Amino acid sequence: MTRSKYGKYVIREPKFVKEMAFHDFERQLSGFTFPAEIYVDKEILKEANQYVDIAWIWEVPNPAAMVGAHFHPFDEIVLFIGSNPKDMRDFGGELEWWMGEGDSAEKFTIDTTALVYVPKGLVHGPLTCKRVDKPSLLIAIGLNTGEYF
């Protein structure tokens, strides 16, 4: 059998990891695939220096605050994507997202498909679901994470 030169970059069996250092995964939530970390690291692909976390939201989770305030020692990109193929901006619900801490904290309403860039060290969260009209995706990508644990 011929080995593929690039086949190692197509990850068909990513890790599903619950023991992530930056989130409280002990809570049980409904309406949200959490924890359902789809995770690639150096164990699977030695060149990997990031993680990807993908979750569906199909109803207001219980509790509605899905993730609390936290920060990472790496940059993160968070995508909020609606499921309407005829209108990509239709998020299909409403989330409340906080960035910063103390008096400088700012609240953002996510009610359209959006991308949020979170620089390393910036406190973000909580992320609270206010309304779900149709399923949506939440995708978080940690960049240049180094060793996650």
N, C-alpha and C positions, 0 to 999 in steps of 0.2 A: 504494500500500500504506500503510495506517494504521500509524503508529509506536505501539507500546505504551508506556504511561506507566511501567509497572512491570516490563516484560520484561527490563530490564537486570539485575534482581536474581536472575534465574534463569540461573545460569551452567552452560551445557551443555558448554562446552569449557574446563575449568579447566587451568591450567598444570601440567605435570609437571616438577618442578624437582629436579635432583640437587645443585646447587651451593649448599647451605644452609650458613650460617655456623657453626652450632652442633653439627653432627654429622659424623662421619667416614664419608663415603659411598664411600670408595675400597675398603672391604672388600666382599667378595662373600659374601652369606649365602644359605642355602637355607632353605626352610620358612617364609619371612617375606617379604612384599612390601616390600622395602627396597633401594634407595630408590625409593619410589613416592609422592612428595610430590604430593598434590592441593592445589594452591596457588592462592589468589586474592589479588591485590594491586592496587595503584592502577593498574597498566597495564591490567588487565581491568575494574576497577570503581573509579572514582576515590574513592568513599566508603569503600572497603575499608581497614580498619586492623587486620587480623588475618590469620592463616593457619589452614588446616585441613589436617591430615595424617591420612590414613586408610590403615591397613595390615591385612591379614589375616595371622593366624598359623595355619598348618595342620599343622605338625610342629615339633619342637624344632629351632630354627635351628642351623646350624653356622658359626661358633661360637655357643654358647648365650647369651653376653652380647651382647644386641642393640644396646644403646646404652650408652656409657660415661658417667662422671660429667661433668656440665656444668651451666651455668646460663644464663639468658636475661635480657636487660634489659627484660623484660615479664612479666606474669602469664601462666600457662598452665593449662589444664584438660586432664587426660588421662583418657580413659574406656577402661575395659577391659570389653568387652561379649561375653558368651557368645552362642552361636548356637542355643540351645534355646528355641523360641518358646513352649513350654509351661511353662518355668521360667526367667524372666529372671535369676534369681540364679545359675543354673548357668553358671559361666564355662567349664568344660570343660577345665581345666588348672591349672597353677600357675606363677606368676612370682614372682621376688624383686626387690623395688624398694627402693632406698636413698634416703633424704633426709638432708641435712646433710653435714657433712664432719668429718674428724678424730674426736676423742673424742665429739663430739655427734651423729655419724651414727647413724641408726636404720634397721633393716631391717624391711620389711613384706612379708608373704606375700599375694599377690593370688591367691585361689582361688575368689572369687565375683565376679560382676559388680560393678564398683566405679568410682568417680569420685575422682580426686585433684586437688586444687587446689594449684598450685605458685606461690607468690608470686615476683615478680621478684627476681633475685639469689640465690635459694635453690639451692644445689647439689643436684642430684638425679641418680640413676643410680649405679652401673650398673643396667640392667634386664636381668635374666637369666631365660631360660625354663628351667624345671625339668621341666615335664611338659605334654604336649598330648594330651588325650583326644578332642577334636573341635575344629573351627575356631573361632576367636574373632577379634574385631575390636579393634584398638587405634586410638583416635582422639585426636589431640592438637590443641588449639585454642590458638593464641597470641593473647592479647587486647591491644589497643592497642599493636601492635608498632611503629608508626611505620614507618620505612624499615627493612626486614629486613636488607638487605645493607649 
